[in-house]
Amino acid sequence: MATIESQDTPYPSSTLKKNLKNRHLLMISLGGSIGTGLFIGIAAPLSTVGPLGTIIAYLMAGCIMLSTMLCLGELSCAFPHAGSFQHYALMFIPNPIWSYTIGWLYWLSWVLSMAADLTAASMIAHQVFSNIPIYLFSLLILIVITSVHLTSVQAFGESEYWFSTIKVLAIIAFIGIGIYLLYQQYSHTHILPTFKTGSGWFPNGFLSIFICMTIVTYSFQGVELIGSAAGEAQSPQSVLPKIITGVAFRIILFYVLAIAVLALVYPYGTEHNEISPFIWVFNKAGITFASYMMLFVIFCAAISAANSAIYASSRMLWSMAQDNLAPKYFSTVNKRGVPTKGILFISIIALVSLFSKYIAAEKLYIYLVASTGQVGCFAWIIISWCQYQFRKGINSGKYPKEMIKFKSPLFPWLAAISIIVNLVIIIGVWFGESGHFILLSEVILILVILVSYFFYKKRHPIISGGL
């Protein structure tokens, strides 16, 4: 039986460098969930559940995200580790099969997410340089961000800091411009648009909100990246509590305000050729320059998301190798503390984005997003479950109360609600369009991982961290 690791004692085999600064953590957590899911993916829920339904869906997902982040904050402050919840699952959930399953699922979801974001960024670049094929843009961007990660974790932190800054400033600017447009419209017509459509407040019924939650929760996924970054942060216990609570509320505020403004300015059922409804709004208002700037912002957001994806997946692979849940080959790092073998392996798999040469890029993007959205909900369930197990151990006197450096409120209700709602979202998606296909894909993927677990366990002893 494994013992609880002290927050002051690094993982025995860890050679990752603690070079992420506080400002890096702040912008990684803030910008990690602001990606193509908001700028591009927003079109799907707007057309499916209508403006009001979209706002409710994002507000619900934001509240779930907040509860999950509070649970993760308690764990990350007590045990800073680059493996985050995959490692916590090994520590707090009796059977290591849970850690193995979520580790590989989450790793694969980030790799596919990276391919989706490369595709999105390349689609945007292709609009400006139409003579260059989308798949060549994907290859070029992949080479650049891989080079950044091979340099050092500080290079990743610095690049993500500036990408996230661009995204945050763009959302603030969009909200301001959107409010100005609404004011102008009211000044001329004395009529303000509403969230009600010609088919009512919820065109396809209220329950349709749960069916589109995969795309919505995908927009927020990435914020849990702060848990992995804590393992390479300089002073995680002192800065994480402030970052997690502050950032979660800011993200909810940014999303809900931006989507509310967009929903008011963007008529329900609108068909357009622009890559994002945000760009459509600027073009409709005649602000051509702003629309080009927004195109640049979405391009940066896509690259930022791919940048975060290669970081998250490489650290997850490194952590699983440390825990003997993946080949030891991936547990080594270079003299700068970079897991180079894992990064290169992930970059090779991300070449699936080059399939845009054979599949329409828009369809490829949707396929890749749909294949990753459910995994994020499963990851949030594991985080809440681990926090519940940890706090239960504290309350029963199994571990000293001093281990808690940041205390998540409303125990055990916060964790329980997060688990239940995420389960509802996962099941709800199965009843939507292509739901049967998504369910079948998930069942096959999980079965493959479970079968691989039993084969892997025969050759490699896995020590359960169950408590």
Secondary structure by P-SEA (a helix, b strand, c coil): cccccccccccccccccccccaaaaaaaaaaccccccccccaaaaaaaccaaaaaaaaaaaaaaaaaaaaaaaaaaaacccccaaaaaaaaccccaaaaaaaaaaaaaaaaaaaaaaaaaaaaaaaaacccccaaaaaaaaaaaaaaaaaacaaaaaaaaaaaaaaaaaaaaaaaaaaaaaaaaaaaacccccccccccccccccccccccaaaaaaaaacccccccccccccccccccaaaaaaaaaaaaaaaaaaaaaaaaaacccccccccccaaaaaaaaacaaaaaaaaaaaaaaaaaaaaaaaaaaaaaaaaaaaaacccccccccccccccaaaaaaaaaaaaccccccccccaaaaaaaaaaacaaaaaaaaaaaaaaaaaaaaaaaaccccccccccccccaaaaaaaaaaaaaaaaaaaaaccaaaaaaaaaaaaaaaaaaaaaaaaaabbbbbccc
